[in-house]
Amino acid sequence: MSYNELRHLADSWGLVFLAAAFLTFIGWTFRKGAHVHHDRAANMIFDEDQDNG
Protein backbone atom coordinates (compact mmCIF):
# COMPACT_ATOMS: atom_id res chain seq x y z
CA MET A 1 0.00 0.00 0.00
CA SER A 2 1.51 3.30 -1.05
CA TYR A 3 1.40 6.53 0.88
CA ASN A 4 -1.23 8.02 -1.42
CA GLU A 5 -3.52 5.00 -1.04
CA LEU A 6 -3.15 5.11 2.73
CA ARG A 7 -3.83 8.84 2.77
CA HIS A 8 -6.94 8.39 0.63
CA LEU A 9 -8.18 5.64 2.96
CA ALA A 10 -7.61 7.81 6.02
CA ASP A 11 -9.27 10.82 4.39
CA SER A 12 -12.41 8.93 3.47
CA TRP A 13 -13.03 6.06 5.88
CA GLY A 14 -11.11 7.64 8.74
CA LEU A 15 -13.42 10.64 8.61
CA VAL A 16 -16.48 8.39 8.52
CA PHE A 17 -15.21 6.36 11.48
CA LEU A 18 -14.40 9.44 13.59
CA ALA A 19 -17.75 11.05 12.81
CA ALA A 20 -19.59 7.86 13.77
CA ALA A 21 -17.57 7.57 17.00
CA PHE A 22 -18.30 11.21 17.85
CA LEU A 23 -22.03 10.79 17.31
CA THR A 24 -22.00 7.57 19.35
CA PHE A 25 -20.27 9.28 22.28
CA ILE A 26 -22.70 12.20 22.18
CA GLY A 27 -25.67 9.84 22.00
CA TRP A 28 -24.31 7.74 24.85
CA THR A 29 -23.99 10.83 27.05
CA PHE A 30 -27.57 11.96 26.47
CA ARG A 31 -29.24 8.55 26.47
CA LYS A 32 -32.39 7.92 28.47
CA GLY A 33 -31.58 7.23 32.10
CA ALA A 34 -28.04 8.60 31.96
CA HIS A 35 -28.87 11.48 34.28
CA VAL A 36 -28.95 9.07 37.22
CA HIS A 37 -25.34 8.06 36.55
CA HIS A 38 -24.27 11.67 36.00
CA ASP A 39 -25.89 12.80 39.26
CA ARG A 40 -24.27 9.94 41.17
CA ALA A 41 -20.85 10.75 39.71
CA ALA A 42 -21.26 14.47 40.43
CA ASN A 43 -22.22 13.88 44.06
CA MET A 44 -19.83 11.03 44.74
CA ILE A 45 -17.33 13.27 46.53
CA PHE A 46 -19.97 14.23 49.07
CA ASP A 47 -20.80 10.65 50.09
CA GLU A 48 -19.71 9.93 53.63
CA ASP A 49 -20.85 6.31 53.67
CA GLN A 50 -17.59 4.90 52.35
CA ASP A 51 -14.47 4.57 54.43
CA ASN A 52 -11.59 6.26 52.62
CA GLY A 53 -8.91 4.60 54.66
C-alpha positions as CSV (number, residue, x, y, z in Angstrom):
1,M,0.0,0.0,0.0
2,S,1.5,3.3,-1.1
3,Y,1.4,6.5,0.9
4,N,-1.2,8.0,-1.4
5,E,-3.5,5.0,-1.0
6,L,-3.2,5.1,2.7
7,R,-3.8,8.8,2.8
8,H,-6.9,8.4,0.6
9,L,-8.2,5.6,3.0
10,A,-7.6,7.8,6.0
11,D,-9.3,10.8,4.4
12,S,-12.4,8.9,3.5
13,W,-13.0,6.1,5.9
14,G,-11.1,7.6,8.7
15,L,-13.4,10.6,8.6
16,V,-16.5,8.4,8.5
17,F,-15.2,6.4,11.5
18,L,-14.4,9.4,13.6
19,A,-17.7,11.0,12.8
20,A,-19.6,7.9,13.8
21,A,-17.6,7.6,17.0
22,F,-18.3,11.2,17.9
23,L,-22.0,10.8,17.3
24,T,-22.0,7.6,19.3
25,F,-20.3,9.3,22.3
26,I,-22.7,12.2,22.2
27,G,-25.7,9.8,22.0
28,W,-24.3,7.7,24.9
29,T,-24.0,10.8,27.1
30,F,-27.6,12.0,26.5
31,R,-29.2,8.6,26.5
32,K,-32.4,7.9,28.5
33,G,-31.6,7.2,32.1
34,A,-28.0,8.6,32.0
35,H,-28.9,11.5,34.3
36,V,-28.9,9.1,37.2
37,H,-25.3,8.1,36.6
38,H,-24.3,11.7,36.0
39,D,-25.9,12.8,39.3
40,R,-24.3,9.9,41.2
41,A,-20.9,10.8,39.7
42,A,-21.3,14.5,40.4
43,N,-22.2,13.9,44.1
44,M,-19.8,11.0,44.7
45,I,-17.3,13.3,46.5
46,F,-20.0,14.2,49.1
47,D,-20.8,10.7,50.1
48,E,-19.7,9.9,53.6
49,D,-20.8,6.3,53.7
50,Q,-17.6,4.9,52.3
51,D,-14.5,4.6,54.4
52,N,-11.6,6.3,52.6
53,G,-8.9,4.6,54.7
